[in-house]
């Protein structure tokens, strides 16, 4: 694997769905890494990006039945009738900090129906470091749009996790390695100096 060079003037961190209602959902497990590990690694990345004056985008999903995509599917997640008031709040380990950019989405991916692409382009960003929960839903959906929009991508493999180890591995091996570079949090931090 080639060394990782990161242009600090053109790279942003994009964190997917590390919010209270998802990262700390009672009874929910994520694999191959527990949500707590994903949060810790994402926070390390966010701290390093902030220390280097690089943009941090914190994406959370916030929607009700009225504004959700309501497609007919064979398997649909059923939203509880009443969500906790802090369900969409970013986990405290990530802030948000004063200069972070918050993106609110209504579906899996962070590009469709949001101003994420516009905010990245206005800052001259051509590369994103991507992490979050869940690897094979929100992260992969965002990655596919980013690829089609021409963004370079670096995937923080141990700062994301899926609903199963198999689903996580499949996204890493069959999608992410074809859309960008897969690295560990430690490798990305080393590249940032």
Backbone bond lengths (Angstrom), bond angles and torsions (degrees), N, CA, C in turn:
res aa  C-N    CA-C-N  psi(-1)  N-CA   C-N-CA  omega(-1)  CA-C   N-CA-C  phi
1 X - - - 1.448 - - 1.530 108.82 -
2 X 1.312 116.86 131.40 1.461 122.02 -178.46 1.527 110.75 -68.56
3 X 1.332 114.49 153.62 1.461 119.05 174.90 1.522 109.56 -57.36
4 X 1.300 115.30 153.33 1.456 120.48 -178.61 1.519 108.99 -100.12
5 X 1.329 115.95 115.44 1.460 121.41 174.27 1.521 107.64 -103.60
6 X 1.322 115.73 130.65 1.463 120.98 -179.68 1.516 108.54 -120.92
7 X 1.333 116.62 120.59 1.461 121.30 174.20 1.524 107.30 -81.44
8 X 1.325 115.74 106.96 1.465 120.52 -174.56 1.524 113.12 -65.93
9 X 1.320 117.81 -17.78 1.461 121.09 178.74 1.521 112.96 -85.96
10 X 1.343 117.19 -12.47 1.460 120.11 -173.91 1.520 113.58 -129.54
11 X 1.347 116.46 15.79 1.461 120.14 -175.61 1.526 109.99 -124.34
12 X 1.330 115.27 138.13 1.474 121.87 177.80 1.523 109.18 -128.74
13 X 1.312 115.24 154.27 1.454 122.17 172.57 1.523 108.47 -94.43
14 X 1.336 116.63 133.02 1.463 121.96 175.79 1.529 107.52 -123.32
15 X 1.323 115.66 116.69 1.464 122.98 -176.49 1.524 108.27 -109.00
16 X 1.327 115.70 124.40 1.462 121.71 -174.05 1.527 111.94 -102.35
17 X 1.321 116.41 120.85 1.474 125.14 166.25 1.524 116.15 59.20
18 X 1.313 118.54 29.02 1.465 119.45 173.20 1.515 107.01 -87.34
19 X 1.305 112.81 75.44 1.452 123.34 -178.28 1.518 108.34 -123.55
20 X 1.315 115.89 159.75 1.467 120.83 -172.64 1.528 112.92 -55.76
21 X 1.297 118.05 -44.39 1.459 120.77 -175.36 1.508 114.55 -70.55
22 X 1.324 117.81 -18.09 1.462 120.91 -179.89 1.528 110.61 -104.78
23 X 1.318 117.31 -49.14 1.466 120.94 -176.08 1.523 112.82 -69.98
24 X 1.321 116.99 -23.79 1.463 118.82 -177.82 1.527 112.19 -125.16
25 X 1.320 115.68 29.55 1.463 120.38 -179.78 1.535 109.87 -63.45
26 X 1.311 117.80 124.11 1.473 120.31 -179.06 1.527 111.37 -57.03
27 X 1.329 115.56 132.57 1.452 120.45 177.51 1.511 115.08 79.92
28 X 1.324 117.64 -6.02 1.456 120.10 -178.70 1.520 109.70 -87.29
29 X 1.307 115.86 131.97 1.457 120.36 174.05 1.515 108.64 -115.50
30 X 1.315 115.27 148.70 1.453 120.83 174.87 1.517 107.44 -124.29
31 X 1.309 115.28 147.60 1.460 121.22 -177.33 1.520 109.99 -136.98
32 X 1.297 120.64 149.85 1.451 127.07 4.98 1.537 114.10 -82.78
33 X 1.317 117.40 -2.27 1.465 120.83 -179.26 1.529 109.62 -116.31
34 X 1.333 117.17 139.82 1.470 118.42 174.45 1.524 109.75 -67.02
35 X 1.310 116.28 154.67 1.465 121.09 -179.67 1.521 111.26 -55.08
36 X 1.331 117.61 -35.11 1.469 120.35 -179.90 1.524 111.52 -61.69
37 X 1.325 118.23 -38.28 1.469 121.75 177.17 1.521 110.61 -67.58
38 X 1.316 116.59 -42.08 1.468 121.04 178.30 1.528 109.78 -60.00
39 X 1.320 116.80 -45.47 1.467 121.08 179.57 1.529 110.80 -62.49
40 X 1.332 117.67 -45.57 1.469 121.21 179.43 1.515 111.15 -59.72
41 X 1.339 117.47 -47.21 1.466 120.74 -178.94 1.523 111.91 -67.54
42 X 1.321 117.39 -39.90 1.468 120.29 177.08 1.526 110.46 -63.93
43 X 1.328 117.36 -39.14 1.469 120.91 178.41 1.524 111.09 -64.65
44 X 1.336 117.32 -38.49 1.473 120.46 176.23 1.525 110.48 -61.14
45 X 1.325 115.24 -44.48 1.467 119.42 178.42 1.530 110.87 -63.10
46 X 1.326 116.84 -46.08 1.464 120.73 -179.60 1.522 110.28 -60.34
47 X 1.321 118.27 -43.57 1.466 121.32 178.79 1.524 111.03 -60.97
48 X 1.333 117.22 -41.83 1.465 120.97 179.63 1.526 111.46 -67.06
49 X 1.316 116.64 -41.01 1.471 119.75 178.26 1.524 109.73 -63.47
50 X 1.316 117.46 -45.60 1.469 120.58 179.42 1.525 111.26 -62.44
51 X 1.331 117.47 -40.56 1.470 121.38 179.75 1.523 111.72 -63.73
52 X 1.344 115.94 -26.50 1.463 121.21 178.45 1.532 112.51 -97.93
53 X 1.327 116.82 12.77 1.479 122.61 -178.79 1.525 112.14 55.74
54 X 1.323 115.52 39.39 1.462 122.24 178.62 1.528 108.42 -106.34
55 X 1.330 117.55 145.27 1.467 120.37 -175.80 1.528 114.08 -66.57
56 X 1.323 114.47 141.60 1.462 122.70 174.89 1.528 106.80 -120.16
57 X 1.327 115.88 121.58 1.458 122.89 177.28 1.520 108.17 -107.08
58 X 1.312 116.34 120.88 1.458 122.10 178.04 1.527 107.78 -107.39
59 X 1.318 115.49 114.63 1.462 121.45 -175.80 1.520 108.53 -104.13
60 X 1.327 115.83 130.91 1.458 119.67 173.91 1.516 109.01 -133.25
61 X 1.316 114.74 156.22 1.461 120.24 179.11 1.519 107.86 -102.39
62 X 1.304 113.90 133.03 1.463 119.92 -179.27 1.524 107.06 -147.63
63 X 1.315 114.81 107.80 1.458 117.91 179.48 1.518 109.52 -154.46
64 X 1.295 113.09 158.03 1.457 119.59 175.52 1.521 107.31 -114.27
65 X 1.294 116.54 176.63 1.451 120.16 179.02 1.509 113.52 -58.34
66 X 1.336 116.49 -27.47 1.461 120.52 -177.00 1.525 112.95 -74.77
67 X 1.340 117.62 -30.45 1.467 118.78 -176.08 1.526 113.41 -115.78
68 X 1.326 117.38 8.96 1.458 121.19 176.76 1.516 109.94 -79.12
69 X 1.331 115.71 156.36 1.455 119.16 168.04 1.519 106.60 -68.78
70 X 1.294 117.72 126.71 1.461 121.16 -177.43 1.516 110.01 -120.01
71 X 1.322 114.82 65.72 1.452 119.51 178.76 1.525 110.03 -82.62
72 X 1.302 115.69 155.73 1.458 121.09 177.21 1.519 107.64 -83.13
73 X 1.329 116.18 121.19 1.464 121.64 -178.83 1.527 110.19 -134.16
74 X 1.318 115.77 165.21 1.458 120.37 175.83 1.520 112.09 -76.81
75 X 1.327 116.55 -26.54 1.461 120.70 -178.58 1.523 108.30 -138.89
76 X 1.295 117.14 107.73 1.464 122.38 -176.27 1.515 109.67 -117.84
77 X 1.335 116.50 132.55 1.455 120.27 174.43 1.523 107.89 -68.90
78 X 1.305 115.37 130.36 1.452 119.89 179.62 1.519 109.83 -94.53
79 X 1.309 115.69 116.66 1.450 121.10 178.96 1.521 109.40 -72.32
80 X 1.339 116.61 132.94 1.472 118.11 176.36 1.519 110.49 -59.06
81 X 1.315 116.24 152.90 1.462 120.09 -179.45 1.519 112.08 -60.37
82 X 1.334 115.51 -35.11 1.463 119.14 -179.90 1.526 109.47 -131.77
83 X 1.327 115.73 120.62 1.462 121.45 179.10 1.524 108.81 -91.53
84 X 1.338 117.90 146.52 1.460 119.35 174.12 1.534 110.03 -57.99
85 X 1.311 117.01 147.36 1.472 121.53 -176.78 1.520 112.47 -58.23
86 X 1.342 118.01 -30.65 1.468 121.23 -177.12 1.531 112.85 -99.52
87 X 1.316 118.51 13.88 1.457 123.02 -175.73 1.521 112.69 -53.20
88 X 1.318 118.74 -41.79 1.467 122.33 -176.11 1.521 113.37 -91.71
89 X 1.338 118.45 0.09 1.469 121.08 -179.73 1.528 110.61 -68.17
90 X 1.333 115.78 137.22 1.461 121.51 175.68 1.534 108.30 -61.04
91 X 1.341 117.19 141.81 1.465 119.85 179.04 1.528 108.84 -60.13
92 X 1.325 117.93 142.67 1.470 120.88 -174.41 1.522 114.23 -62.02
93 X 1.320 118.15 -25.96 1.464 120.64 178.83 1.524 112.22 -62.47
94 X 1.328 116.63 -23.14 1.462 121.13 -179.24 1.524 113.19 -100.43
95 X 1.288 117.59 -6.92 1.465 119.29 179.44 1.510 110.93 109.23
96 X 1.290 117.53 -121.36 1.459 127.05 2.06 1.528 112.69 -73.91
97 X 1.319 114.29 155.19 1.455 121.08 176.07 1.528 109.39 -92.86
98 X 1.304 115.25 168.19 1.465 121.88 -171.21 1.528 114.32 -53.49
99 X 1.321 119.07 -42.89 1.461 121.07 -175.18 1.523 114.06 -94.14
100 X 1.327 117.81 1.92 1.464 120.12 178.30 1.524 109.93 -68.13
101 X 1.315 114.85 151.15 1.461 120.93 178.05 1.533 107.17 -106.30
102 X 1.314 116.31 124.18 1.461 121.82 -179.55 1.522 108.74 -98.06
103 X 1.312 115.73 127.98 1.455 122.24 177.55 1.529 107.36 -115.45
104 X 1.314 115.99 126.45 1.460 121.02 178.28 1.518 108.51 -106.77
105 X 1.330 115.54 126.02 1.459 121.09 -179.10 1.520 110.15 -119.79
106 X 1.302 115.97 166.71 1.465 121.53 -177.82 1.529 111.87 -119.82
107 X 1.314 117.82 1.55 1.457 123.03 -176.46 1.522 108.39 -146.01
108 X 1.328 118.14 -171.74 1.465 121.56 -175.56 1.517 112.80 -59.76
109 X 1.313 117.04 -53.59 1.465 121.27 -172.57 1.513 113.26 -82.45
110 X 1.338 115.20 153.49 1.461 121.12 -175.59 1.520 113.91 -91.48
111 X 1.329 119.05 -6.06 1.460 120.42 -178.56 1.522 112.98 -93.69
112 X 1.324 117.09 -47.45 1.458 120.24 -174.69 1.535 110.29 -63.11
113 X 1.335 115.99 126.84 1.458 121.54 175.21 1.519 115.07 74.69
114 X 1.339 117.73 12.00 1.469 121.37 178.22 1.527 108.80 -126.72
115 X 1.336 116.08 176.93 1.464 119.34 176.40 1.534 111.61 -103.92
116 X 1.344 117.84 24.98 1.459 120.86 -179.27 1.523 111.95 -57.89
117 X 1.327 118.17 -49.77 1.462 119.75 -178.90 1.525 110.58 -59.39
118 X 1.323 117.99 -45.67 1.460 122.29 179.83 1.531 110.81 -59.60
119 X 1.333 117.41 -45.28 1.464 121.26 -179.20 1.531 111.71 -64.77
120 X 1.321 117.54 -38.01 1.467 120.82 176.60 1.521 110.81 -66.23
121 X 1.323 116.47 -48.24 1.474 120.46 -176.77 1.534 111.42 -64.91
122 X 1.323 118.24 -38.46 1.467 121.26 179.06 1.523 111.80 -61.43
123 X 1.319 116.32 -27.04 1.465 121.34 179.95 1.523 112.02 -93.71
124 X 1.321 117.75 4.40 1.459 121.62 179.47 1.524 113.52 72.05
125 X 1.330 116.36 24.41 1.461 121.15 -177.43 1.525 109.98 -82.66
126 X 1.340 116.25 128.42 1.461 119.72 173.98 1.530 112.54 -119.90
127 X 1.337 116.23 -3.68 1.467 121.45 -178.95 1.520 109.31 -133.98
128 X 1.338 115.31 136.86 1.462 118.92 174.91 1.518 109.87 -123.05
129 X 1.326 115.13 142.76 1.458 122.46 168.07 1.519 104.24 -98.71
130 X 1.317 116.13 123.86 1.457 121.34 -171.49 1.526 111.10 -116.14
131 X 1.348 115.36 136.06 1.463 120.78 177.25 1.522 108.90 -155.10
132 X 1.354 117.23 173.43 1.462 120.83 176.16 1.511 113.29 136.13
133 X 1.313 114.45 -165.11 1.468 123.47 179.57 1.527 107.07 -127.43
134 X 1.225 120.25 133.60 1.441 130.33 3.91 1.529 108.62 -108.41
135 X 1.334 114.90 142.80 1.466 121.33 -175.89 1.517 111.62 -47.90
136 X 1.327 116.57 -51.79 1.457 120.96 -171.37 1.525 113.95 -89.59
137 X 1.319 117.90 4.15 1.467 120.36 175.18 1.530 109.76 -118.27
138 X 1.323 117.07 -90.14 1.465 120.78 -175.35 1.506 114.49 -62.04
139 X 1.341 117.26 -41.92 1.468 119.65 -178.06 1.526 110.19 -68.75
140 X 1.329 116.52 -48.54 1.462 118.96 -178.20 1.529 112.16 -65.72
141 X 1.313 117.81 -40.37 1.463 119.99 177.92 1.528 110.88 -60.50
142 X 1.321 116.57 -43.23 1.467 121.33 177.98 1.521 110.16 -64.46
143 X 1.328 117.17 -42.32 1.461 121.74 -179.01 1.522 111.80 -62.13
144 X 1.315 116.55 -39.89 1.468 119.47 -179.07 1.532 111.19 -64.88
145 X 1.328 116.86 -42.64 1.465 119.55 176.15 1.528 110.31 -64.31
146 X 1.327 117.51 -44.63 1.470 120.83 -179.40 1.521 110.72 -58.69
147 X 1.313 116.94 -41.93 1.465 121.97 178.42 1.535 110.22 -60.78
148 X 1.324 116.02 -46.75 1.467 119.46 -178.75 1.523 112.43 -69.07
149 X 1.333 117.51 -25.90 1.465 121.29 174.99 1.521 112.38 -82.90
150 X 1.326 118.16 -3.13 1.460 121.84 175.12 1.522 115.28 87.80
151 X 1.325 118.78 15.00 1.461 120.35 176.93 1.525 110.18 -78.49
152 X 1.338 116.04 140.59 1.455 121.54 168.77 1.526 106.18 -73.91
153 X 1.344 116.90 146.65 1.457 119.04 -176.98 1.522 111.77 -134.38
154 X 1.326 113.83 142.25 1.456 122.69 171.99 1.525 105.33 -124.82
155 X 1.323 116.30 125.55 1.454 121.39 -176.90 1.520 109.74 -104.00
156 X 1.326 116.62 122.29 1.463 122.21 178.04 1.524 107.69 -84.54
157 X 1.318 116.72 90.55 1.465 122.60 -169.45 1.523 113.48 -57.63
158 X 1.329 118.05 -37.67 1.462 120.12 -178.17 1.529 112.61 -95.55
159 X 1.324 116.44 12.31 1.469 122.01 172.66 1.524 108.82 -115.38
160 X 1.338 114.68 26.27 1.464 121.71 174.27 1.518 107.45 -148.75
161 X 1.294 115.95 158.94 1.462 121.06 178.94 1.517 108.72 -158.19
162 X 1.329 115.11 158.05 1.453 120.04 -176.58 1.512 112.69 -117.58
163 X 1.304 115.55 -173.73 1.457 120.98 178.93 1.524 110.74 -75.05
164 X 1.334 116.77 -17.71 1.461 121.88 174.41 1.523 107.57 -150.48
165 X 1.325 116.24 156.70 1.468 120.42 178.32 1.526 109.99 -63.27
166 X 1.326 116.38 -36.56 1.466 120.93 179.88 1.531 111.11 -64.54
167 X 1.331 117.47 -44.58 1.469 120.69 179.49 1.530 110.38 -63.21
168 X 1.331 116.84 -42.30 1.468 121.74 177.67 1.529 109.93 -59.03
169 X 1.324 116.27 -50.73 1.470 121.70 -177.83 1.522 111.11 -61.71
170 X 1.321 116.62 -40.52 1.462 119.84 179.93 1.528 111.08 -62.20
171 X 1.337 117.27 -44.00 1.463 119.74 177.23 1.519 111.31 -61.60
172 X 1.324 116.94 -44.49 1.462 121.49 -179.65 1.522 110.82 -61.31
173 X 1.338 116.10 -52.27 1.461 121.13 -172.27 1.529 114.49 -76.21
174 X 1.332 117.39 -39.45 1.465 118.68 -172.83 1.524 113.75 -97.57
175 X 1.321 118.23 -20.13 1.471 119.85 -178.67 1.529 111.49 -115.50
176 X 1.326 117.40 -60.01 1.459 120.40 -169.29 1.523 113.10 -63.67
177 X 1.321 118.42 -39.18 1.469 119.98 179.91 1.524 112.21 -67.89
178 X 1.322 117.09 -15.77 1.469 121.32 177.01 1.524 111.92 -96.55
179 X 1.345 116.30 -11.91 1.462 120.37 -179.06 1.523 112.54 -109.53
180 X 1.318 117.68 -9.17 1.457 119.50 -176.96 1.507 111.46 -179.55
181 X 1.324 115.40 -152.41 1.463 122.38 -177.34 1.527 109.16 -114.73
182 X 1.320 116.08 130.12 1.462 122.26 179.48 1.529 107.58 -99.67
183 X 1.326 116.26 124.34 1.466 121.39 -178.96 1.519 109.68 -139.76
184 X 1.320 115.75 165.56 1.458 120.96 175.10 1.521 109.41 -84.94
185 X 1.309 115.73 163.31 1.467 120.56 175.11 1.519 109.88 -56.39
186 X 1.325 117.17 -44.10 1.469 121.33 -178.85 1.524 111.49 -59.99
187 X 1.331 117.41 -41.48 1.467 120.45 179.61 1.523 111.32 -65.59
188 X 1.310 116.82 -39.11 1.474 120.58 179.25 1.518 109.77 -68.08
189 X 1.323 116.68 -43.59 1.473 120.29 178.30 1.519 111.21 -61.43
190 X 1.327 116.80 -39.46 1.476 120.41 178.01 1.523 110.54 -62.96
191 X 1.330 116.61 -41.57 1.464 120.32 179.41 1.528 112.00 -65.34
192 X 1.329 116.50 -29.10 1.464 120.30 178.40 1.521 112.88 -79.37
193 X 1.340 116.05 -14.90 1.472 120.91 176.24 1.468 115.22 82.98
